[in-house]
Amino acid sequence: MLPGNINPRQMKAMMKKLGMNVEQIEDVQSIIIKTPKGNYIFDSAEVSAMTMQGQTTYQITGQPRFEEAAPQIPREDVAMVAAQANVSEEKAKEALVATKGDIAEAIMRLSPS
């Protein structure tokens, strides 16, 4: 742990001796971290890059929002729902996306009551 009374100039000199280089990345508009379940989106974030021993590490500071990924719907599922509910494949796919791939629920939504 470093003492709290080190001035920024001394800190920079110590980091340089250790082979560390930290720089702020300017004008960041957005950052997207993609995962299988969805995307973490930082609309406005502060980003700094720290290089030490040839490795660069990025630090993101900000508030992300999460957007769920659209489910991957197999063509066979679309064809099955379209045939069972007697609708077009386009309508079947819309129903499957709305039900997150749940075939039975998609058929129930498309079938007349």
N, C-alpha and C positions, 0 to 999 in steps of 0.2 A: 504494500500500500504506500502510495506516495504522500508526503506531507502536503497539507493544503496551502502552504505559503510559498510554493515555487512559482516564480513568475513565468509567463508564457515563453519568453526568450530562453530561459534556462531549460524549460520543458522541451522546446524544439531542439536545443543543442543535445540534450540527453537522448532524445529519440533518434537524432541523426547518428550519434555514436553507436546506438544499438542497431543501426541499419533500418530504421523505421521511417517511412515517409507517409504522411497523411495529407490528403487534399480533398477539398470540398468539390463536388461535381455541381456545376452551376446550371441554371435554367432547366431543371428536370420538370417535364410536363406530366408524365405519368409512368407508373411502373406496374407491370402485370406479372404475377407469379401464377403459372398454370399448373394445375394438379388434375388428376383424373376426376375428382369430384366437383371441380369448379375452379374459378379464378379469383385470386386476391388482387384487388385493384387499388393502388394508391394514386389518387388523383393529384394530390400535391404532397410531396415528400422531400425531406432533406436527405441527401445521399453523400456519404463520404467514403473514399477509397483509401485503405491502408495497405501499403506494400511493405512486407518484412520477409527477408530471406527469399526473395523471388516469388513469394505468394501474395496475391492481392485479395483482400477481404473487403466486401462492401457492407456498409451499415446503412440501413434504411430507417428513418425516423418519420412517422406519420400515422394516420389513421386509415386502415384499409377497409374496403367493403368487399363482401363476398358475393360472387355471382355463380349460381349453380350451373354445372355443365348440362347441356341438353343430352338426354340419354341416347345411346346408340341403338337404333331400332333395326333389327335384322329384316331383310326383305321377306323372309318366310313368314315372320310375324305379321307384317303388313298384309300379305296375301291371305293369310288365314283369317284375320279380322275382317278384311273386305268381303271374303266369301261367306263367313258366318253371319255378318250383319247385313249382307247384301247392299254394300255401298262401294263407292269408288276407292281405289287404293290411296288417293290423296286424302279423302276424309278419314280412312282407316289410320293413316300415318298421323294425322292431326290428333286423333283420339288417343293413339298410343303415346304420343309426346305429352299430351295433357295428363295422361295417367302414369307417366314415367315408366312406360313399357309394360304395364299390367294388362295382359291380353284379355282376361275375363272382364275386368272393369271397362276396358275400351269397347268390347262387344256389347256390354250392358248399356253403356251410354249411347251407342249407335242404334240399338234395337228399339223399335217402337214399343211404347208402354202398353 
